[in-house]
Amino acid sequence: MLLEKINSPSDIKGFNYDELRVLCKEIREYIVECCSRNPGHLASSLGSVELTVAVHYVFDTPSDKLIFDVGHQAYAHKIITGRREQFATMRTKDGISGFPRREESEYDSFGVGHSSTSISAALGMAEAARIRGTGEKVIALIGDGALTGGLAFEGLNNAGSGKSDLLVILNDNNQSIDSNLGGLHNHLLKITTNESYNSIKDRVWDILGEHGFRRFIQRWLKSLKSWLVKKSGGDIFEALGLRYFGPVDGHDVEQLVKVLRKIKEMKGPRVLHCITVKGKGYPQAEQNPTIWHAPGKFDPATGERVQPERAADRYQDVFSQVLCDLAAKDDRVIGITPAMASGCGMNVFAEKFPERFFDVGIEEEHAVTFSAGLAASGLRPVCNIYSSFSQRAYDQIIHDVALQKLPVILCFDRAGLVGEDGATHNGAFDLAAYRSIPDTIISAPADEQELKNLMHTALGCTAGPFIIRYPRGMGEGLDWRNSSPLIYEIGKAEEKLEGKELALIATGPLVHRCIEAAGAFQGRVGVYDFRFLKPLDTVTLETVFGKYGKIVTVEDGCLTGGLWSAVCEHAAKTGYKGSIKGRGIPDSFVRHARQSEQRMECGLDTVSLQELIGEMLKNN
């Protein structure tokens, strides 16, 4: 196999086109084989194999910089940059990351995980190369989905207004190349990449200068070219000031190499538009790229997915069902998500209530302000965003929602430790980030039933933004479907277990881990469910202060600024003299591993909590 001989991009430099095609086939088969056993983001990487190979073949990485967007399409990159054998360990504890990381390889020019960052980062690197005079080339590889993010357009707008030597490769898998466009797009490709054409164009521009005739010619040529390439999607890039090339078949490695060689030495910002098929080369992924974006384990020969046994419903499924129940009874309920409909479970809502569902693309900021507009008009928007992605909408939550006291229900999925996606996706900071915002309710359900109750409670609350944050994965196995919802008193905690010597104050599903841990100490340890972080139940807290000399707060968020900070702040105000310890996500970025392994690392599993309780009770 050719792949077994590849330890760096330099090993493919002498390949002919037939060998490159064989290599791409072997890489694709290897990705399928590894991901079938060790799940990852499959379809996106299958669709970008030829693009990745062609870039490494033409450019001199790592001297030249290749920046990926999100990282879902970077598996071929990892395999041919010295991590072929490690690829089988990807996304496992102590294995390589599923995303590019600067610490992992010199070929990973920029760490990514969230969407739409590649163009801005690449532009910064291109400007640095210009300022320092080092001459390296900079390439941003961005998917059409990531291009919906506002940051991508900010980067394009900035790039088009300057002269940075930046190449943006648009990996467009939202359409196919129609046969009746083949001659036209090939002709345009030959014209726009022709060296003589571009040389003459540059010289004519210099002669014409900056004055009126040049502007006239420029407008005329732009109109002509716009008419010719409008079906190719080049208008918007040309309008922003970037030269547009394409579209080109993103799976024709020979054509990609030839085009990249032609535009490699061109100056200024430019865009190469490549048409690809998400899931390319694996029929099941091509037919259903949404499911095969991250399919879990599967049989590579048959494509049969291995369905994990579930002892409980996922929080995402609870959210989905309860949202549909609420919408069936109240036509003001609107569902909004930034490109995460299937991940958060809102796809079911979309099928049942299509007129009341909005997938706004990868635009969290817009999703929140759009929801604010709906709320200001008397509707009840439920905006579901992954916790770590909500960070991009921080300003909008403050200024557009909380400041106006608009009743937007913000459901933060994937709160806490998320597992194999690692540090870029851990929802570690939401409790601390939003606790400082006035007129904001922050809640965390301990289980499926509490999530159901909180969603019903939120719909009846019009005081301002109502945040409900819940984790990725399974609930506690409660029969929530056949129970009636309970409307909570806002800001009220609940004693779950009475104790005598030490109190565990917890929020979210860790309430149940605390109950399990306390059970080993025969009534000595009390457990309190602070399902509301804001407003904080200071009445119950002062009761705890009066009864217990030792307190441990437990949360699946960063300690600084979260529940521990809130309890300590009130203890300082009231003069509490006992000891308060906090357990949560430490002041570090927790790397990828299974969720259970991450919790053990942070001391948030039942055994670790029992050990902590035992140590504290020994000192009595």
C-alpha positions as CSV (number, residue, x, y, z in Angstrom):
1,M,0.0,0.0,0.0
2,L,1.2,3.5,-0.8
3,L,-0.3,4.8,2.4
4,E,2.1,2.7,4.6
5,K,5.0,4.6,3.1
6,I,3.7,8.1,3.9
7,N,5.1,9.7,7.0
8,S,5.0,13.3,5.9
9,P,3.8,15.3,2.9
10,S,7.4,15.2,1.4
11,D,6.8,11.5,0.7
12,I,4.0,12.3,-1.8
13,K,5.9,15.0,-3.8
14,G,7.2,12.5,-6.4
15,F,3.9,10.8,-7.0
16,N,2.3,10.9,-10.5
17,Y,-1.4,11.5,-10.9
18,D,-2.3,7.8,-10.9
19,E,-0.4,7.3,-7.7
20,L,-2.2,10.3,-6.1
21,R,-5.5,8.8,-7.0
22,V,-4.6,5.5,-5.5
23,L,-3.4,7.3,-2.4
24,C,-6.7,9.1,-2.0
25,K,-8.6,5.9,-2.3
26,E,-6.4,4.3,0.4
27,I,-6.8,7.2,2.7
28,R,-10.5,7.1,2.3
29,E,-10.6,3.4,3.1
30,Y,-8.4,3.9,6.2
31,I,-10.6,6.7,7.5
32,V,-13.7,4.5,7.2
33,E,-11.9,1.5,8.8
34,C,-10.7,3.5,11.8
35,C,-13.9,5.5,12.3
36,S,-16.0,2.3,12.2
37,R,-14.2,1.2,15.4
38,N,-13.4,4.5,17.0
39,P,-16.2,7.0,16.1
40,G,-15.5,10.4,14.8
41,H,-16.6,13.0,12.2
42,L,-16.7,10.8,9.1
43,A,-18.6,12.3,6.1
44,S,-16.8,15.7,6.2
45,S,-13.4,14.2,6.1
46,L,-14.3,11.7,3.3
47,G,-15.4,14.7,1.2
48,S,-12.1,16.6,1.5
49,V,-9.5,13.9,0.8
50,E,-8.4,15.0,-2.6
51,L,-8.4,18.7,-1.6
52,T,-6.1,17.9,1.3
53,V,-3.7,15.7,-0.7
54,A,-3.6,18.3,-3.5
55,V,-2.7,21.2,-1.1
56,H,0.1,19.2,0.5
57,Y,1.3,18.1,-2.9
58,V,1.6,21.6,-4.3
59,F,2.5,23.7,-1.3
60,D,5.4,23.3,1.1
61,T,3.8,22.6,4.4
62,P,4.6,23.1,7.2
63,S,6.5,26.2,6.0
64,D,3.4,27.1,4.0
65,K,0.4,27.3,6.4
66,L,-2.8,25.2,5.9
67,I,-5.6,26.3,8.2
68,F,-8.7,24.1,8.5
69,D,-12.2,25.4,9.5
70,V,-13.8,23.4,12.4
71,G,-11.5,20.4,11.8
72,H,-14.2,17.9,10.8
73,Q,-12.5,17.8,7.4
74,A,-8.9,17.3,8.7
75,Y,-8.6,13.5,9.0
76,A,-6.7,13.0,5.7
77,H,-4.4,15.9,6.9
78,K,-3.6,14.1,10.1
79,I,-2.9,10.8,8.3
80,I,-0.4,12.2,5.8
81,T,1.4,14.5,8.3
82,G,3.0,11.8,10.4
83,R,0.1,10.6,12.5
84,R,-1.1,7.6,10.4
85,E,-0.6,5.1,13.2
86,Q,-1.8,7.4,15.9
87,F,-5.0,8.0,13.9
88,A,-6.5,4.9,15.4
89,T,-6.3,6.5,18.8
90,M,-8.0,9.7,17.8
91,R,-10.5,11.1,20.3
92,T,-9.5,8.6,23.0
93,K,-7.9,9.4,26.3
94,D,-4.2,10.1,25.7
95,G,-4.7,9.7,21.9
96,I,-4.6,12.4,19.3
97,S,-7.4,15.0,19.0
98,G,-10.2,14.9,16.5
99,F,-9.3,18.5,15.6
100,P,-6.1,20.3,14.6
101,R,-4.0,21.3,17.6
102,R,-0.8,23.4,17.5
103,E,0.6,21.3,20.4
104,E,0.1,18.1,18.4
105,S,1.9,18.7,15.2
106,E,3.9,21.4,13.4
107,Y,1.6,20.9,10.5
108,D,-1.4,22.1,12.6
109,S,-0.9,25.8,12.0
110,F,-3.9,26.9,14.0
111,G,-6.0,25.1,16.6
112,V,-9.7,24.8,15.7
113,G,-12.9,23.3,16.9
114,H,-15.5,26.0,16.5
115,S,-16.7,27.1,13.1
116,S,-15.9,30.0,10.8
117,T,-12.4,30.9,12.2
118,S,-10.1,29.9,9.3
119,I,-10.2,32.9,7.1
120,S,-9.6,35.4,9.9
121,A,-6.7,33.3,11.3
122,A,-5.2,32.7,7.9
123,L,-5.4,36.4,7.1
124,G,-3.5,37.2,10.3
125,M,-0.8,34.7,9.3
126,A,-0.7,36.1,5.7
127,E,-0.2,39.6,7.1
128,A,2.5,38.3,9.4
129,A,4.3,36.8,6.5
130,R,4.1,40.0,4.6
131,I,5.3,42.1,7.5
132,R,8.2,39.8,8.3
133,G,9.0,39.2,4.6
134,T,9.1,35.4,5.0
135,G,7.2,34.6,1.8
136,E,5.3,31.6,3.0
137,K,1.9,30.8,1.4
138,V,-1.3,30.7,3.6
139,I,-4.3,28.6,2.7
140,A,-7.7,28.5,4.5
141,L,-9.8,25.5,3.8
142,I,-13.4,26.3,4.7
143,G,-16.7,24.4,4.1
144,D,-19.8,25.9,2.7
145,G,-21.5,25.3,6.1
146,A,-18.9,27.2,8.0
147,L,-19.2,30.1,5.5
148,T,-22.6,30.9,6.9
149,G,-20.9,32.1,10.1
150,G,-20.6,35.8,10.4
151,L,-16.9,35.7,11.4
152,A,-16.1,34.1,8.0
153,F,-17.6,37.1,6.2
154,E,-15.8,39.5,8.5
155,G,-12.6,37.8,7.5
156,L,-13.5,37.9,3.8
157,N,-14.4,41.5,4.0
158,N,-11.1,42.4,5.6
159,A,-9.1,40.3,3.2
160,G,-10.7,41.8,0.2
161,S,-9.9,45.3,1.3
162,G,-6.1,44.6,1.4
163,K,-3.4,42.9,-0.6
164,S,-2.6,39.9,1.6
165,D,-1.3,36.8,-0.2
166,L,-4.2,34.6,1.0
167,L,-5.8,31.6,-0.7
168,V,-9.3,30.6,0.5
169,I,-10.4,27.2,-0.7
170,L,-14.2,26.8,-0.5
171,N,-15.1,23.2,0.0
172,D,-18.7,23.3,-1.3
173,N,-20.6,20.1,-0.8
174,N,-24.1,21.6,-1.1
175,Q,-24.4,21.0,-4.8
176,S,-23.0,18.9,-7.7
177,I,-21.5,19.9,-11.0
178,D,-24.2,19.6,-13.6
179,S,-23.1,18.2,-17.0
180,N,-24.5,21.1,-18.9
181,L,-22.2,23.5,-16.9
182,G,-19.1,21.5,-17.5
183,G,-17.9,23.3,-20.6
184,L,-18.6,26.7,-19.2
185,H,-17.0,26.2,-15.8
186,N,-14.0,24.5,-17.4
187,H,-13.6,27.4,-19.8
188,L,-13.9,30.0,-17.1
189,L,-11.4,28.1,-15.0
190,K,-8.9,28.1,-17.8
191,I,-9.3,31.8,-18.4
192,T,-9.2,32.9,-14.7
193,T,-6.1,30.8,-14.0
194,N,-4.2,31.6,-17.2
195,E,-0.8,33.1,-16.4
196,S,-0.8,35.4,-19.5
197,Y,-4.4,36.6,-18.7
198,N,-3.5,37.5,-15.1
199,S,-0.1,39.1,-16.1
200,I,-1.8,41.3,-18.7
201,K,-4.6,42.2,-16.3
202,D,-2.1,43.3,-13.7
203,R,0.0,45.4,-16.1
204,V,-3.1,47.0,-17.6
205,W,-4.3,47.9,-14.0
206,D,-0.9,49.5,-13.3
207,I,-1.0,51.6,-16.5
208,L,-4.6,52.7,-16.0
209,G,-3.8,53.9,-12.4
210,E,-6.3,54.7,-9.8
211,H,-8.4,57.2,-11.7
212,G,-11.7,57.2,-13.6
213,F,-10.8,55.2,-16.7
214,R,-9.5,52.3,-14.6
215,R,-12.6,52.3,-12.5
216,F,-14.7,52.3,-15.7
217,I,-12.9,49.4,-17.1
218,Q,-13.0,47.6,-13.8
219,R,-16.7,48.0,-13.5
220,W,-17.2,46.8,-17.1
221,L,-15.0,43.7,-16.6
222,K,-16.6,43.0,-13.3
223,S,-20.1,43.2,-14.9
224,L,-19.0,40.9,-17.7
225,K,-17.4,38.4,-15.4
226,S,-20.3,38.5,-13.0
227,W,-22.6,37.6,-15.8
228,L,-20.4,34.7,-16.8
229,V,-19.8,33.2,-13.4
230,K,-23.0,34.0,-11.5
231,K,-24.0,30.4,-11.6
232,S,-20.7,29.5,-10.1
233,G,-21.2,31.5,-7.0
234,G,-18.3,34.0,-7.6
235,D,-20.3,37.2,-7.5
236,I,-20.1,37.7,-3.7
237,F,-16.3,37.1,-3.6
238,E,-15.6,39.4,-6.5
239,A,-17.8,42.1,-4.8
240,L,-15.7,41.7,-1.6
241,G,-12.5,42.2,-3.5
242,L,-11.2,38.6,-3.8
243,R,-10.4,37.0,-7.2
244,Y,-12.6,34.1,-7.8
245,F,-11.5,30.8,-9.5
246,G,-13.7,27.9,-10.3
247,P,-15.8,26.0,-9.8
248,V,-13.6,22.9,-10.0
249,D,-14.3,19.3,-9.2
250,G,-13.0,18.8,-5.7
251,H,-12.5,15.1,-6.3
252,D,-10.4,15.3,-9.4
253,V,-6.9,15.4,-7.8
254,E,-5.2,16.0,-11.1
255,Q,-7.2,19.0,-11.9
256,L,-6.8,20.3,-8.4
257,V,-3.1,20.0,-8.6
258,K,-2.9,21.8,-11.9
259,V,-5.2,24.7,-10.7
260,L,-3.3,25.1,-7.4
261,R,0.0,25.3,-9.3
262,K,-1.4,28.0,-11.5
263,I,-2.7,30.2,-8.7
264,K,0.0,29.4,-6.1
265,E,2.2,32.3,-7.1
266,M,-0.5,34.8,-7.7
267,K,-0.6,37.7,-5.3
268,G,-3.5,39.1,-3.3
269,P,-6.6,37.5,-1.8
270,R,-8.3,34.8,-3.9
271,V,-10.9,32.1,-3.7
272,L,-10.8,28.7,-5.3
273,H,-14.4,27.2,-5.4
274,C,-14.4,23.4,-5.2
275,I,-17.5,21.2,-5.6
276,T,-17.3,18.1,-3.4
277,V,-19.6,15.3,-2.2
278,K,-19.9,15.0,1.6
279,G,-19.2,11.3,2.5
280,K,-17.5,10.7,-0.9
281,G,-16.5,7.1,-1.6
282,Y,-18.7,5.5,1.1
283,P,-22.2,5.0,-0.4
284,Q,-24.1,5.1,2.9
285,A,-22.4,8.4,3.9
286,E,-23.1,9.9,0.4
287,Q,-26.7,9.0,0.7
288,N,-27.3,10.4,4.2
289,P,-24.4,12.8,5.1
290,T,-26.3,14.2,8.1
291,I,-26.5,10.9,9.9
292,W,-23.0,10.0,8.8
293,H,-21.5,13.2,9.9
294,A,-20.8,11.5,13.2
295,P,-22.4,8.0,12.9
296,G,-20.8,6.2,15.9
297,K,-19.6,2.7,15.5
298,F,-20.6,0.8,12.4
299,D,-19.7,-2.2,10.2
300,P,-17.5,-0.8,7.4
301,A,-18.5,-3.6,5.0
302,T,-22.3,-3.3,5.3
303,G,-22.6,0.2,6.8
304,E,-24.9,-1.1,9.5
305,R,-24.6,1.2,12.5
306,V,-24.0,-0.3,16.0
307,Q,-26.8,1.1,18.2
308,P,-25.6,1.4,21.8
309,E,-27.8,0.0,24.5
310,R,-29.6,2.7,26.4
311,A,-30.7,2.3,30.0
312,A,-32.2,5.8,29.8
313,D,-33.3,8.5,27.4
314,R,-30.9,11.1,26.3
315,Y,-31.4,14.7,27.5
316,Q,-31.7,15.7,23.8
317,D,-34.6,13.4,23.3
318,V,-36.3,14.7,26.5
319,F,-35.9,18.3,25.2
320,S,-37.2,17.3,21.8
321,Q,-40.4,15.6,23.1
322,V,-41.2,18.3,25.7
323,L,-40.7,21.1,23.2
324,C,-43.2,19.4,20.9
325,D,-45.6,19.0,23.7
326,L,-45.4,22.7,24.6
327,A,-45.8,23.7,21.0
328,A,-48.9,21.6,20.5
329,K,-50.6,23.5,23.4
330,D,-49.2,26.9,22.7
331,D,-48.9,28.3,19.2
332,R,-46.5,31.0,20.4
333,V,-43.7,28.5,20.9
334,I,-41.0,28.9,18.2
335,G,-37.9,26.7,17.8
336,I,-34.6,28.2,16.8
337,T,-31.2,26.5,16.4
338,P,-27.9,27.5,14.7
339,A,-27.3,24.5,12.5
340,M,-27.7,21.9,15.2
341,A,-31.2,20.6,14.6
342,S,-30.4,16.9,14.6
343,G,-27.8,17.2,17.3
344,C,-30.1,18.9,19.8
345,G,-33.2,17.0,18.8
346,M,-35.0,19.9,17.2
347,N,-35.3,18.0,13.9
348,V,-38.4,16.3,15.4
349,F,-39.9,19.7,16.1
350,A,-39.1,20.9,12.6
351,E,-41.1,18.0,11.1
352,K,-44.1,18.6,13.3
353,F,-44.1,22.4,13.2
354,P,-42.2,23.5,10.1
355,E,-43.7,27.0,10.1
356,R,-42.5,27.6,13.6
357,F,-38.9,26.2,13.1
358,F,-35.9,28.2,12.1
359,D,-32.4,26.8,11.5
360,V,-30.4,30.0,11.0
361,G,-27.1,28.4,10.1
362,I,-23.9,28.6,12.1
363,E,-24.8,32.0,13.5
364,E,-25.2,31.9,17.3
365,E,-25.2,35.7,17.6
366,H,-28.0,36.0,15.0
367,A,-29.9,33.2,16.6
368,V,-30.1,35.0,19.9
369,T,-31.0,38.4,18.5
370,F,-33.5,36.8,16.1
371,S,-35.1,35.2,19.2
372,A,-35.1,38.5,20.9
373,G,-37.1,40.0,18.0
374,L,-39.6,37.1,18.2
375,A,-40.0,37.6,21.9
376,A,-40.4,41.4,21.5
377,S,-43.3,40.6,19.2
378,G,-45.1,38.4,21.7
379,L,-43.9,35.0,20.7
380,R,-42.1,32.5,23.0
381,P,-38.8,31.5,21.3
382,V,-36.9,28.5,22.5
383,C,-33.3,28.9,21.3
384,N,-31.2,25.8,21.6
385,I,-27.4,26.3,21.4
386,Y,-24.6,24.0,22.4
387,S,-23.1,25.5,25.6
388,S,-19.6,26.1,24.2
389,F,-21.1,27.7,21.1
390,S,-23.2,30.0,23.2
391,Q,-20.1,31.9,24.2
392,R,-20.1,33.6,20.8
393,A,-23.5,35.1,21.6
394,Y,-22.5,36.5,24.9
395,D,-23.0,40.2,23.8
396,Q,-26.4,39.5,22.3
397,I,-27.6,37.7,25.4
398,I,-26.6,40.7,27.5
399,H,-27.7,43.6,25.2
400,D,-30.5,42.2,23.1
401,V,-32.2,39.9,25.6
402,A,-31.4,40.6,29.3
403,L,-31.2,44.4,29.0
404,Q,-34.7,44.4,27.6
405,K,-35.9,41.7,29.9
406,L,-37.2,39.7,26.9
407,P,-38.5,36.2,27.7
408,V,-36.2,34.1,25.5
409,I,-35.8,30.5,26.6
410,L,-32.1,29.6,26.1
411,C,-31.5,25.9,26.2
412,F,-27.8,25.1,26.4
413,D,-27.1,21.6,25.2
414,R,-23.8,19.8,25.9
415,A,-23.2,21.7,29.1
416,G,-20.3,20.4,31.3
417,L,-17.9,17.7,30.1
418,V,-18.7,16.4,26.6
419,G,-16.3,13.6,26.1
420,E,-14.4,12.9,22.9
421,D,-14.7,16.3,21.3
422,G,-12.6,17.6,24.1
423,A,-11.6,21.1,25.2
424,T,-13.1,23.0,22.3
425,H,-16.5,21.6,23.0
426,N,-16.7,21.2,26.8
427,G,-19.5,23.4,28.2
428,A,-17.4,24.5,31.1
429,F,-17.9,28.3,31.2
430,D,-21.7,29.0,30.9
431,L,-22.5,29.1,34.6
432,A,-19.7,31.6,35.3
433,A,-20.2,33.6,32.1
434,Y,-24.0,34.2,32.5
435,R,-24.2,34.4,36.3
436,S,-23.1,38.1,36.2
437,I,-25.9,39.2,33.9
438,P,-28.8,41.0,35.6
439,D,-32.3,39.8,35.2
440,T,-31.2,36.4,34.0
441,I,-32.5,33.0,35.3
442,I,-30.0,30.2,35.2
443,S,-31.1,26.6,35.9
444,A,-29.7,23.1,35.6
445,P,-31.9,20.0,35.8
446,A,-30.7,17.1,37.9
447,D,-32.4,14.6,35.6
448,E,-35.0,14.1,32.8
449,Q,-37.9,15.0,35.0
450,E,-36.4,18.2,36.1
451,L,-35.6,19.1,32.5
452,K,-39.3,18.6,31.7
453,N,-40.3,20.7,34.7
454,L,-37.9,23.5,34.0
455,M,-39.1,23.8,30.4
456,H,-42.7,24.1,31.5
457,T,-41.6,26.6,34.2
458,A,-39.7,28.7,31.7
459,L,-42.7,28.9,29.3
460,G,-44.7,30.5,32.2
461,C,-42.0,32.9,33.1
462,T,-41.9,36.3,31.4
463,A,-39.3,38.1,33.6
464,G,-36.4,37.9,31.1
465,P,-34.0,35.3,29.7
466,F,-34.4,31.8,31.1
467,I,-31.3,29.6,30.7
468,I,-31.7,25.8,31.0
469,R,-28.3,24.0,30.7
470,Y,-28.1,20.2,30.5
471,P,-25.4,17.7,29.5
472,R,-24.7,15.5,26.6
473,G,-25.8,11.9,27.0
474,M,-28.2,9.8,29.1
475,G,-30.4,10.8,31.9
476,E,-31.1,8.8,35.1
477,G,-33.6,6.4,33.7
478,L,-36.7,8.1,35.2
479,D,-40.2,7.6,33.8
480,W,-40.6,11.2,32.8
481,R,-42.9,10.5,29.9
482,N,-45.8,9.5,32.1
483,S,-45.5,12.1,34.7
484,S,-47.2,15.5,35.0
485,P,-44.9,18.5,34.9
486,L,-44.2,20.4,38.0
487,I,-43.9,24.2,37.9
488,Y,-41.0,25.3,40.1
489,E,-40.7,28.3,42.3
490,I,-38.0,30.4,40.6
491,G,-34.8,30.3,42.6
492,K,-35.9,27.6,45.1
493,A,-33.5,24.8,46.1
494,E,-34.5,21.5,47.5
495,E,-33.1,19.3,50.2
496,K,-32.6,15.8,48.8
497,L,-31.0,14.1,51.7
498,E,-30.8,15.1,55.3
499,G,-27.4,15.0,57.1
500,K,-25.6,16.1,60.3
501,E,-22.0,16.9,59.6
502,L,-21.3,17.8,56.0
503,A,-23.5,19.2,53.2
504,L,-23.1,18.6,49.5
505,I,-24.5,21.5,47.5
506,A,-24.8,20.4,43.9
507,T,-26.4,21.5,40.6
508,G,-27.3,19.5,37.5
509,P,-27.0,15.7,37.2
510,L,-24.2,15.7,39.8
511,V,-27.0,15.9,42.4
512,H,-27.5,12.2,41.8
513,R,-23.8,11.4,42.1
514,C,-23.8,13.3,45.4
515,I,-26.7,11.2,46.7
516,E,-24.9,8.1,45.7
517,A,-21.7,9.2,47.4
518,A,-23.5,10.4,50.6
519,G,-25.3,7.0,50.9
520,A,-22.1,5.4,52.2
521,F,-21.9,7.7,55.2
522,Q,-25.1,6.6,57.1
523,G,-26.9,9.9,57.5
524,R,-23.8,12.1,58.2
525,V,-24.0,13.9,54.8
526,G,-26.8,16.0,53.5
527,V,-27.4,16.7,49.8
528,Y,-29.1,19.8,48.3
529,D,-30.3,20.3,44.8
530,F,-29.6,23.9,43.7
531,R,-31.3,23.6,40.4
532,F,-31.2,27.4,40.1
533,L,-27.8,29.1,40.2
534,K,-29.5,32.4,39.6
535,P,-31.4,33.6,41.5
536,L,-29.6,31.8,44.3
537,D,-31.7,30.4,47.1
538,T,-30.0,32.3,50.0
539,V,-32.7,31.3,52.5
540,T,-31.9,27.6,52.0
541,L,-28.2,28.4,51.9
542,E,-28.3,30.2,55.2
543,T,-30.1,27.2,56.7
544,V,-27.2,25.0,55.5
545,F,-24.7,27.5,57.0
546,G,-26.5,27.2,60.3
547,K,-26.6,23.4,60.3
548,Y,-23.3,22.3,58.8
549,G,-19.7,23.2,59.6
550,K,-18.4,21.7,56.4
551,I,-19.7,22.2,52.9
552,V,-18.7,20.9,49.5
553,T,-20.1,22.4,46.3
554,V,-20.3,20.2,43.2
555,E,-20.8,21.4,39.7
556,D,-20.0,20.4,36.1
557,G,-18.7,23.8,35.2
558,C,-15.6,25.8,36.0
559,L,-15.2,26.4,39.7
560,T,-14.3,30.1,39.3
561,G,-17.4,32.1,38.9
562,G,-19.9,29.3,39.2
563,L,-21.7,27.6,42.1
564,W,-18.7,27.5,44.3
565,S,-18.1,31.2,43.8
566,A,-21.7,32.0,44.5
567,V,-21.8,30.0,47.7
568,C,-18.5,31.5,48.9
569,E,-19.6,35.0,48.1
570,H,-22.7,34.6,50.2
571,A,-20.7,33.0,53.0
572,A,-18.4,36.0,53.1
573,K,-21.5,38.3,53.3
574,T,-23.0,36.5,56.2
575,G,-19.8,35.7,58.1
576,Y,-20.0,31.9,57.8
577,K,-17.1,30.4,59.7
578,G,-17.1,26.8,58.4
579,S,-15.1,25.4,55.6
580,I,-16.2,25.3,52.0
581,K,-14.6,23.2,49.3
582,G,-15.5,23.2,45.7
583,R,-15.5,20.3,43.1
584,G,-16.0,21.2,39.5
585,I,-14.0,21.6,36.3
586,P,-10.5,22.8,37.3
587,D,-8.8,25.9,36.0
588,S,-7.5,24.1,32.9
589,F,-8.7,22.8,29.6
590,V,-9.9,19.2,30.0
591,R,-8.7,17.1,27.0
592,H,-10.7,14.6,25.0
593,A,-11.6,11.2,26.6
594,R,-14.9,9.4,27.4
595,Q,-17.2,11.5,29.6
596,S,-16.7,9.0,32.5
597,E,-12.9,9.4,32.2
598,Q,-13.2,13.2,32.2
599,R,-15.3,13.1,35.3
600,M,-12.8,10.9,37.1
601,E,-10.0,13.3,36.0
602,C,-12.0,16.2,37.6
603,G,-13.0,14.2,40.7
604,L,-16.7,14.4,39.8
605,D,-17.5,10.6,39.8
606,T,-19.2,8.9,42.8
607,V,-16.0,7.2,44.0
608,S,-14.0,10.4,43.9
609,L,-16.7,12.3,45.8
610,Q,-16.8,9.5,48.5
611,E,-13.0,9.9,48.9
612,L,-13.3,13.6,49.4
613,I,-16.2,13.2,51.9
614,G,-14.2,10.6,53.8
615,E,-11.2,12.9,54.1
616,M,-13.2,15.8,55.3
617,L,-15.1,13.7,57.9
618,K,-11.9,12.2,59.3
619,N,-10.9,15.7,60.6
620,N,-14.0,16.0,62.8
